[in-house]
């Protein structure tokens, strides 16, 4: 059986993808504009939620 998984990125990778600062990235995560979760103190962000955010914001 093939296992499927969600591709996760870090806060630094999110900043790089969206070309934003860390405080802006944290605000997007805390406000739930980009869906993510925390394990301990580390944010886990799915690439799919970032893509969804980009599509919604750009009206694509």
VMD Tcl script that builds the backbone (N, CA, C; Angstrom):
set m [mol new atoms 180]
animate dup $m
set s [atomselect $m all]
$s set {name element resname resid chain x y z} {
  {N N UNK 1 A 0.844 -1.171 0.000}
  {CA C UNK 1 A 0.000 0.000 0.000}
  {C C UNK 1 A 0.901 1.249 0.000}
  {N N UNK 2 A 0.556 2.192 -0.849}
  {CA C UNK 2 A 1.334 3.419 -0.946}
  {C C UNK 2 A 0.844 4.427 0.088}
  {N N UNK 3 A 1.780 4.999 0.833}
  {CA C UNK 3 A 1.429 6.002 1.829}
  {C C UNK 3 A 1.435 7.381 1.187}
  {N N UNK 4 A 0.424 8.177 1.509}
  {CA C UNK 4 A 0.415 9.545 1.018}
  {C C UNK 4 A 0.725 10.473 2.188}
  {N N UNK 5 A 1.309 11.599 1.877}
  {CA C UNK 5 A 1.660 12.551 2.920}
  {C C UNK 5 A 1.491 13.959 2.374}
  {N N UNK 6 A 1.387 14.884 3.276}
  {CA C UNK 6 A 1.271 16.292 2.918}
  {C C UNK 6 A 2.661 16.903 2.972}
  {N N UNK 7 A 3.014 17.627 1.932}
  {CA C UNK 7 A 4.323 18.272 1.908}
  {C C UNK 7 A 4.285 19.514 2.799}
  {N N UNK 8 A 5.168 19.543 3.777}
  {CA C UNK 8 A 5.213 20.636 4.738}
  {C C UNK 8 A 6.429 21.515 4.507}
  {N N UNK 9 A 6.258 22.807 4.787}
  {CA C UNK 9 A 7.365 23.747 4.678}
  {C C UNK 9 A 7.548 24.463 6.012}
  {N N UNK 10 A 8.676 25.124 6.157}
  {CA C UNK 10 A 8.991 25.862 7.374}
  {C C UNK 10 A 8.584 27.325 7.227}
  {N N UNK 11 A 8.665 28.053 8.310}
  {CA C UNK 11 A 8.369 29.483 8.281}
  {C C UNK 11 A 9.350 30.220 7.370}
  {N N UNK 12 A 10.613 29.809 7.375}
  {CA C UNK 12 A 11.605 30.451 6.499}
  {C C UNK 12 A 11.285 30.205 5.027}
  {N N UNK 13 A 10.845 28.999 4.702}
  {CA C UNK 13 A 10.480 28.699 3.314}
  {C C UNK 13 A 9.232 29.474 2.908}
  {N N UNK 14 A 8.293 29.648 3.833}
  {CA C UNK 14 A 7.101 30.457 3.549}
  {C C UNK 14 A 7.508 31.888 3.232}
  {N N UNK 15 A 8.399 32.434 4.036}
  {CA C UNK 15 A 8.885 33.802 3.803}
  {C C UNK 15 A 9.526 33.928 2.424}
  {N N UNK 16 A 10.308 32.932 2.064}
  {CA C UNK 16 A 10.984 32.952 0.767}
  {C C UNK 16 A 9.980 32.840 -0.378}
  {N N UNK 17 A 9.016 31.940 -0.238}
  {CA C UNK 17 A 8.015 31.752 -1.294}
  {C C UNK 17 A 7.197 33.013 -1.546}
  {N N UNK 18 A 6.770 33.665 -0.466}
  {CA C UNK 18 A 5.904 34.831 -0.603}
  {C C UNK 18 A 6.668 36.148 -0.608}
  {N N UNK 19 A 7.995 36.069 -0.397}
  {CA C UNK 19 A 8.841 37.257 -0.341}
  {C C UNK 19 A 8.324 38.236 0.701}
  {N N UNK 20 A 8.144 37.717 1.926}
  {CA C UNK 20 A 7.652 38.510 3.039}
  {C C UNK 20 A 8.571 38.313 4.239}
  {N N UNK 21 A 8.424 39.167 5.223}
  {CA C UNK 21 A 9.200 39.049 6.450}
  {C C UNK 21 A 8.575 38.035 7.406}
  {N N UNK 22 A 9.347 37.687 8.420}
  {CA C UNK 22 A 8.886 36.691 9.393}
  {C C UNK 22 A 7.659 37.171 10.176}
  {N N UNK 23 A 7.616 38.440 10.557}
  {CA C UNK 23 A 6.468 38.921 11.329}
  {C C UNK 23 A 5.190 38.868 10.497}
  {N N UNK 24 A 5.274 39.196 9.221}
  {CA C UNK 24 A 4.115 39.093 8.335}
  {C C UNK 24 A 3.681 37.635 8.195}
  {N N UNK 25 A 4.650 36.741 8.061}
  {CA C UNK 25 A 4.345 35.315 7.945}
  {C C UNK 25 A 3.636 34.808 9.203}
  {N N UNK 26 A 4.161 35.168 10.373}
  {CA C UNK 26 A 3.523 34.747 11.626}
  {C C UNK 26 A 2.107 35.311 11.736}
  {N N UNK 27 A 1.901 36.539 11.297}
  {CA C UNK 27 A 0.554 37.126 11.318}
  {C C UNK 27 A -0.405 36.349 10.423}
  {N N UNK 28 A 0.062 35.932 9.246}
  {CA C UNK 28 A -0.781 35.139 8.343}
  {C C UNK 28 A -1.159 33.804 8.974}
  {N N UNK 29 A -0.233 33.191 9.690}
  {CA C UNK 29 A -0.501 31.902 10.326}
  {C C UNK 29 A -1.432 32.065 11.520}
  {N N UNK 30 A -1.172 33.051 12.350}
  {CA C UNK 30 A -2.005 33.263 13.550}
  {C C UNK 30 A -3.432 33.652 13.196}
  {N N UNK 31 A -3.603 34.387 12.094}
  {CA C UNK 31 A -4.940 34.819 11.675}
  {C C UNK 31 A -5.664 33.739 10.865}
  {N N UNK 32 A -4.989 32.633 10.637}
  {CA C UNK 32 A -5.552 31.508 9.869}
  {C C UNK 32 A -5.766 31.830 8.392}
  {N N UNK 33 A -5.140 32.882 7.890}
  {CA C UNK 33 A -5.215 33.156 6.451}
  {C C UNK 33 A -4.483 32.061 5.683}
  {N N UNK 34 A -3.429 31.537 6.282}
  {CA C UNK 34 A -2.749 30.353 5.756}
  {C C UNK 34 A -2.879 29.288 6.834}
  {N N UNK 35 A -3.463 28.162 6.482}
  {CA C UNK 35 A -3.691 27.087 7.441}
  {C C UNK 35 A -2.374 26.416 7.793}
  {N N UNK 36 A -2.166 26.252 9.082}
  {CA C UNK 36 A -0.948 25.627 9.577}
  {C C UNK 36 A -1.210 25.094 10.978}
  {N N UNK 37 A -0.235 24.399 11.521}
  {CA C UNK 37 A -0.351 23.910 12.885}
  {C C UNK 37 A 1.029 23.930 13.521}
  {N N UNK 38 A 1.040 23.812 14.820}
  {CA C UNK 38 A 2.294 23.837 15.552}
  {C C UNK 38 A 2.545 22.501 16.220}
  {N N UNK 39 A 3.790 22.105 16.206}
  {CA C UNK 39 A 4.255 20.983 17.011}
  {C C UNK 39 A 5.278 21.592 17.953}
  {N N UNK 40 A 4.915 21.672 19.214}
  {CA C UNK 40 A 5.755 22.400 20.156}
  {C C UNK 40 A 5.742 23.865 19.782}
  {N N UNK 41 A 6.902 24.412 19.506}
  {CA C UNK 41 A 7.015 25.819 19.115}
  {C C UNK 41 A 7.232 25.999 17.619}
  {N N UNK 42 A 7.222 24.905 16.872}
  {CA C UNK 42 A 7.555 24.946 15.452}
  {C C UNK 42 A 6.288 24.876 14.596}
  {N N UNK 43 A 6.128 25.875 13.712}
  {CA C UNK 43 A 4.999 25.879 12.783}
  {C C UNK 43 A 5.238 24.880 11.657}
  {N N UNK 44 A 4.187 24.167 11.277}
  {CA C UNK 44 A 4.182 23.257 10.133}
  {C C UNK 44 A 3.136 23.774 9.155}
  {N N UNK 45 A 3.553 24.057 7.936}
  {CA C UNK 45 A 2.695 24.689 6.943}
  {C C UNK 45 A 2.622 23.802 5.717}
  {N N UNK 46 A 1.411 23.462 5.288}
  {CA C UNK 46 A 1.300 22.622 4.093}
  {C C UNK 46 A 1.447 23.497 2.852}
  {N N UNK 47 A 2.126 22.950 1.859}
  {CA C UNK 47 A 2.291 23.681 0.598}
  {C C UNK 47 A 0.934 23.946 -0.043}
  {N N UNK 48 A -0.002 23.015 0.133}
  {CA C UNK 48 A -1.339 23.171 -0.445}
  {C C UNK 48 A -2.043 24.401 0.129}
  {N N UNK 49 A -1.874 24.667 1.427}
  {CA C UNK 49 A -2.524 25.840 2.025}
  {C C UNK 49 A -1.894 27.134 1.511}
  {N N UNK 50 A -0.599 27.114 1.226}
  {CA C UNK 50 A 0.062 28.293 0.653}
  {C C UNK 50 A -0.444 28.520 -0.770}
  {N N UNK 51 A -0.546 27.458 -1.541}
  {CA C UNK 51 A -1.059 27.570 -2.913}
  {C C UNK 51 A -2.496 28.096 -2.907}
  {N N UNK 52 A -3.313 27.611 -1.983}
  {CA C UNK 52 A -4.702 28.060 -1.862}
  {C C UNK 52 A -4.740 29.553 -1.534}
  {N N UNK 53 A -3.889 29.980 -0.616}
  {CA C UNK 53 A -3.823 31.404 -0.244}
  {C C UNK 53 A -3.447 32.253 -1.451}
  {N N UNK 54 A -2.462 31.830 -2.208}
  {CA C UNK 54 A -2.028 32.582 -3.396}
  {C C UNK 54 A -3.150 32.669 -4.416}
  {N N UNK 55 A -3.821 31.560 -4.669}
  {CA C UNK 55 A -4.927 31.564 -5.646}
  {C C UNK 55 A -6.061 32.472 -5.204}
  {N N UNK 56 A -6.416 32.435 -3.926}
  {CA C UNK 56 A -7.490 33.288 -3.418}
  {C C UNK 56 A -7.133 34.760 -3.526}
  {N N UNK 57 A -5.891 35.102 -3.193}
  {CA C UNK 57 A -5.451 36.495 -3.205}
  {C C UNK 57 A -5.252 37.041 -4.607}
  {N N UNK 58 A -4.924 36.161 -5.558}
  {CA C UNK 58 A -4.636 36.636 -6.916}
  {C C UNK 58 A -5.825 36.449 -7.859}
  {N N UNK 59 A -6.905 35.895 -7.344}
  {CA C UNK 59 A -8.118 35.653 -8.140}
  {C C UNK 59 A -7.848 34.762 -9.351}
  {N N UNK 60 A -6.997 33.762 -9.193}
  {CA C UNK 60 A -6.692 32.835 -10.284}
  {C C UNK 60 A -7.636 31.651 -10.277}
}
mol reanalyze $m
mol bondsrecalc $m
mol representation Tube
mol addrep $m
